[in-house]
Amino acid sequence: MSLFRICKPKKYPSNSSSRVRVLLFNSFSGQYHPLLSHHYHFSPAATFSLDVPNRQFSTAFNFINLIPCKLSSQELKFTGSGSHTLYAKTFSSVPKDDDNLTMVQSECDFDGDCWESMVEFENGVNVEGIADDSMVAELKNDVGLERCENYFHVASRDPVELYLHKFRNFFFSKCSADVFKYVVSLGPSDDAVKFLFSIFVEFCLEEFPDEIKRFRGMIESADLTKPHTWFPFARAMKRKIIYHCGPTNSGKTYNALQRFMEAKKGIYCSPLRLLAMEVFDKVNANGVYCTLHTGQEKKYVPFSNHIACTVEMVSTDDLYDVAVIDEIQMMADPFRGFAWTRALLGLKADEIHLCGDPSVLSIVQKICLETGDELHENHYERFKPLVVEAKTLLGDLKHIRSGDCVVAFSRREIFEVKMAIEKHTNHRCCVIYGALPPETRRQQANLFNDQDNEFDVLVASDAVGMGLNLNIRRVVFYTLSKYNGDKIVPVPASQVKQIAGRAGRRGSCYPDGLTTTLHLEDLDYLIECLKQPFEEVKKVGLFPFFEQVELFAGKLPNVTFCQLLEKFGENCRLDGSYFLCRHDHIKKVANMLEKVHGLSLEDRFNFCFAPVNIRDPKAMYHLLRFCSAYSQNVPVNIAMGMPKGSARNDAELLDLETKHLVLSMYMWLSHHFKEETFPYVKKAEAMATDIADLLGQSLTKADWKPESRQAGKPKPQQNEDGYDRPRSLIKLYEKKRIEKPSQQERSEKVVA
């Protein structure tokens, strides 16, 4: 808040002076205006001269930085340095009987209406928003100024003090003396705050009606309560929900798919592209025509009435006889949960089959009560119980056997384990982790399942937990802790169950499932996780549709898309059964794309959902390039060369992964924007297929150490028998093994 005073020379009539005021607000930098800077640096226009403060403007209200600015001629406004402008408006008259105006405290008194009729101007237009971070004073002819030297005296004041002053006047005008005495008796306490709150609300309603109206409109546009009402056509149907509830390897998905194939028209919603591809192949192999629809590819089969899709791509506009939503517990996923929630609430299907563990059963029951759908529960048990081997691998990967799957939780550890096993045993390893394209993961899975080759051990990340049919004899946890992006934390019990449950598969050569750990100290935690019941989920994810974001954007016209998402998250309202999914990655992409102009709000929304690894600078660069070309309305080129051969080191392997990610992103964008804008999609598909093959070839012969992502890491220690142990194997058990006698050779089996 800045106060301006026009002081007339003595020779002019007293009625030729007025006081003006202005509100300065820079919502982005939060800095003082140069005119009010501590050193009084200011570069006014040629018509101005500036001097240092002559005396304090007022002591009663903490005015600071008094600066006289001389205006040599009558102007409608003056402008500060750069783009800084100041908006001003007259608010009360100087006493008319005072011909000798000087800067004294008595002239700086404020009455209760000193903030009334405050108007901000932008280029002479009244605006109800944020003032620019610049400086202009607008003077009107009715102020009585003549073409002569006039002076502005500038001071700064905290706006909170003005509101407190005004609230005090409001309180005295509305409340009796007895009420005042009662408040004084309470003193500065919580009771006084509670008593005054209702009066303060009344003050705000009277003082800020326009601001409150705008705020209410913003809150209403960010209302995410009662999401089941967003799908009126689905609510008009009497849907039948069948929950297939059970652990892995229990036949729940198999039974749901049987009903899917029997239906005249059906849709299968998968958590992964890989699983959608498997169902697509399986259903077509059984003679049921089925189309594949993922973010990256569309394979239309003539005369097909069935669709296998990823859950994000499901259509809530079409009508189906049977729908299958796999891994329904993913509703609680902090990033992708909204896709499962949307599918459950919005699918127009007579029958909806949900497959998953019991963790979301109670909240599905609650949702069905709200939607009026009929819920049936089918509970399953594992075909064969999962058995925990009490004898661990004693920290030595030499104890690995055929059919084992070693689970690690970082890319570096995966390759270290693969190197150690192949160096010190006769086993060959297949590799599966999340950064690999689905085609490569599928190729590695088939290589592992084939009994007629030398690849009999699988080293994988938690990506093995879903989406692949694997003939695993035993799951060995390399560790039971992982980095969550902030710190090292224990692997959640639900994830341990999901991964361990991949051991043993009905109809395979390993029907009995075994699991254990590499280190003895991890075994107790493994057993504890497997014994725990599934934790009941209290909330599931939501995220606004574009139309909701567009409506909210209409209430905040001058903010970036990243700021828009932040404001939406701050102001959205949710029911007790839902949470707003995390969108940090979306905001990071949005922030990068702010430098691209010419995009509509919908374009920005779609680009921000493109499948990109925000930790990969090359992939982010290509997304920015794609977006820039699109904004210029020119065909988006791939502009990326094809590698000549398989990777010879980890740097080349990482480059192959990035290239496939960029091509996958190009294919995704081609299905979400006009086809003519991304005309090279066929070329991208062919390149992606070739790179997936090169990745498969590279993994089978990979014998290099992964590149260090952090400098200064300690070198691996050596075991007594000579081989380099992976760094993460150095644990407490090394010390215990020296002090305790060796464990008995017999293997006790504990049924979990």
Stockholm file with secondary structure:
# STOCKHOLM 1.0

chainA/1-752         MSLFRICKPKKYPSNSSSRVRVLLFNSFSGQYHPLLSHHYHFSPAATFSLDVPNRQFSTAFNFINLIPCKLSSQELKFTGSGSHTLYAKTFSSVPKDDDNLTMVQSECDFDGDCWESMVEFENGVNVEGIADDSMVAELKNDVGLERCENYFHVASRDPVELYLHKFRNFFFSKCSADVFKYVVSLGPSDDAVKFLFSIFVEFCLEEFPDEIKRFRGMIESADLTKPHTWFPFARAMKRKIIYHCGPTNSGKTYNALQRFMEAKKGIYCSPLRLLAMEVFDKVNANGVYCTLHTGQEKKYVPFSNHIACTVEMVSTDDLYDVAVIDEIQMMADPFRGFAWTRALLGLKADEIHLCGDPSVLSIVQKICLETGDELHENHYERFKPLVVEAKTLLGDLKHIRSGDCVVAFSRREIFEVKMAIEKHTNHRCCVIYGALPPETRRQQANLFNDQDNEFDVLVASDAVGMGLNLNIRRVVFYTLSKYNGDKIVPVPASQVKQIAGRAGRRGSCYPDGLTTTLHLEDLDYLIECLKQPFEEVKKVGLFPFFEQVELFAGKLPNVTFCQLLEKFGENCRLDGSYFLCRHDHIKKVANMLEKVHGLSLEDRFNFCFAPVNIRDPKAMYHLLRFCSAYSQNVPVNIAMGMPKGSARNDAELLDLETKHLVLSMYMWLSHHFKEETFPYVKKAEAMATDIADLLGQSLTKADWKPESRQAGKPKPQQNEDGYDRPRSLIKLYEKKRIEKPSQQERSEKVVA
#=GR chainA/1-752 SS CEEEEEECCTTSCGGGCEEEEECCCCTTTCCCCGGGCTTCCCCCCTTEEECCCCSCSCTTTTCEEEEEEEECSCCSCCBCSTTCBCCCEEEEECCTTCSSCCCCGGGGCCCTTTTTTCCEEETTEEESSCCCSSCBCCCCGGGCCCSSCEEEEEEECCHHHHHHHHHHHHHHHHSCHHHHHHHHHHCSSHHHHHHHHHHHHHHHHHHCHHHHHHHHHHHHHTBCCCGGGGCHHHHHSCCEEEEEECCSSSSHHHHHHHHHHHSSSEEEEESSHHHHHHHHHHHHHTTCCEEEECSSCEECCTTCCEEEEEGGGCCSSSEEEEEEECCGGGGGCTTTHHHHHHHHHHCEEEEEEEEECGGGHHHHHHHHHHHTCEEEEEECCCSSCEEEESSCCTTCGGGCCTTEEEECSSHHHHHHHHHHHHHHSSCEEEEECTTSCHHHHHHHHHHHHCTTSSEEEEEECGGGGSSCCCCBSEEEESCSEEECSSSEEECCHHHHHHHHTTBCCTTSSCCSEEEEESSGGGHHHHHHHHHSCCCCCCCEEECCCHHHHHHHHTTCTTSCHHHHHHHHHHHCBCCTTEEECCCHHHHHHHHHGGGCCSCCHHHHHHHHTSCCCTTCHHHHHHHHHHHHHHHTTSCCCCCCCCCSSSCSSHHHHHHHHHHHHHHHHHHHHHHHSCGGGSTTHHHHHHHHHHHHHHHHHHHHHCCSCCCCSSTTCCCCCBCTTSCBCCGGGCCTHHHHHHHSCCCCSSCCEEEC
#=GC SS_cons         CEEEEEECCTTSCGGGCEEEEECCCCTTTCCCCGGGCTTCCCCCCTTEEECCCCSCSCTTTTCEEEEEEEECSCCSCCBCSTTCBCCCEEEEECCTTCSSCCCCGGGGCCCTTTTTTCCEEETTEEESSCCCSSCBCCCCGGGCCCSSCEEEEEEECCHHHHHHHHHHHHHHHHSCHHHHHHHHHHCSSHHHHHHHHHHHHHHHHHHCHHHHHHHHHHHHHTBCCCGGGGCHHHHHSCCEEEEEECCSSSSHHHHHHHHHHHSSSEEEEESSHHHHHHHHHHHHHTTCCEEEECSSCEECCTTCCEEEEEGGGCCSSSEEEEEEECCGGGGGCTTTHHHHHHHHHHCEEEEEEEEECGGGHHHHHHHHHHHTCEEEEEECCCSSCEEEESSCCTTCGGGCCTTEEEECSSHHHHHHHHHHHHHHSSCEEEEECTTSCHHHHHHHHHHHHCTTSSEEEEEECGGGGSSCCCCBSEEEESCSEEECSSSEEECCHHHHHHHHTTBCCTTSSCCSEEEEESSGGGHHHHHHHHHSCCCCCCCEEECCCHHHHHHHHTTCTTSCHHHHHHHHHHHCBCCTTEEECCCHHHHHHHHHGGGCCSCCHHHHHHHHTSCCCTTCHHHHHHHHHHHHHHHTTSCCCCCCCCCSSSCSSHHHHHHHHHHHHHHHHHHHHHHHSCGGGSTTHHHHHHHHHHHHHHHHHHHHHCCSCCCCSSTTCCCCCBCTTSCBCCGGGCCTHHHHHHHSCCCCSSCCEEEC
//
